[in-house]
Amino acid sequence: MKHDEAYELLAALALDAVDDHERLVIEEHVATCPKCRSELDSLLEVAGALGNSVDPLPEGLWTSISSRIYDNGDVAHPMPVLAYDNGARVVSSQRRHVRRPAQRTVFSSLGAVAAALIVVLAVSLANQTNRASNLQHQLVNESATSAALATPGHTVVDMASSTQADLASFVLVPDGRGYLISSHLPTLPVGDTYQLWGVINGKPISIAIMGTSPRKVTFTVSGSKPTLLGITVEPTGGSPIPTSAMVASGAVED
């Protein structure tokens, strides 16, 4: 097998989507080709991670893939079953038997499609990881907020609109730290951000840039305690002074 043919089938091999004869031929090439060995190791690492937990794949994905690989019309082949093999790679309980006619074309199609499948699965795995990371950050923030609410001398500031609609709540502790408890602020369009202000001695002081859809906001107020908290809508990046009326405000009671 030529180098280009073997390289195109590495992704298929990583998913165990080749028959026994092709496996032997590809592995013989890989044993003497450092570039293919390195590429296969990377693909096996991704495939091994995919065997653990990923999102459901788009409906009809494998039917579409298999119809492009095989030349038997609309007959769809079952998707390979992903499972661990000693924690090192992903194997399939159902082999993919690639027909010999037009072998070069089949090699190209199978390798490209298998690589595309790995990309789809890898993106799904990345999304899982991002959600886990976001959940961890959320739990940390909730823990800090709970601790603030249990701190002696804390102050809860409920912020409402001019029509008295509840839009946000913050908790402040005596050392100046503050945390967002809840928010019902509508999501802003791209280019805008919510900005939090503290009114100290009658002057608004910027406290925090809250983003377009506030979920986690922490801040520290140095020096004097504000008598009022207010939120305005500003251009992305914030402003040194308010450029619009406050969409929500709340008095900081002693």
Stockholm file with secondary structure:
# STOCKHOLM 1.0

chainA/1-254         MKHDEAYELLAALALDAVDDHERLVIEEHVATCPKCRSELDSLLEVAGALGNSVDPLPEGLWTSISSRIYDNGDVAHPMPVLAYDNGARVVSSQRRHVRRPAQRTVFSSLGAVAAALIVVLAVSLANQTNRASNLQHQLVNESATSAALATPGHTVVDMASSTQADLASFVLVPDGRGYLISSHLPTLPVGDTYQLWGVINGKPISIAIMGTSPRKVTFTVSGSKPTLLGITVEPTGGSPIPTSAMVASGAVED
#=GR chainA/1-254 SS CCHHHHHHTHHHHHTTCSCHHHHHHHHHHHTTCHHHHHHHHHHHHHHHHHTTCCCCCCTTHHHHHHHHHCCSTTCCCCCCCCEEETTTEEECSSCCCCCSTTHHHHHHHHHHHHHHHHHHHHHHHHHHHHHHHHHHHHHHHHHHHHHHHTSTTCEEEEEECTTCCEEEEEEECTTSEEEEEEECCCCCCTTEEEEEEEEETTEEEEEEEEESSCSCCEEECCSSCCSEEEEEEEETTCCSSCCSCCSEEEECCC
#=GC SS_cons         CCHHHHHHTHHHHHTTCSCHHHHHHHHHHHTTCHHHHHHHHHHHHHHHHHTTCCCCCCTTHHHHHHHHHCCSTTCCCCCCCCEEETTTEEECSSCCCCCSTTHHHHHHHHHHHHHHHHHHHHHHHHHHHHHHHHHHHHHHHHHHHHHHHTSTTCEEEEEECTTCCEEEEEEECTTSEEEEEEECCCCCCTTEEEEEEEEETTEEEEEEEEESSCSCCEEECCSSCCSEEEEEEEETTCCSSCCSCCSEEEECCC
//
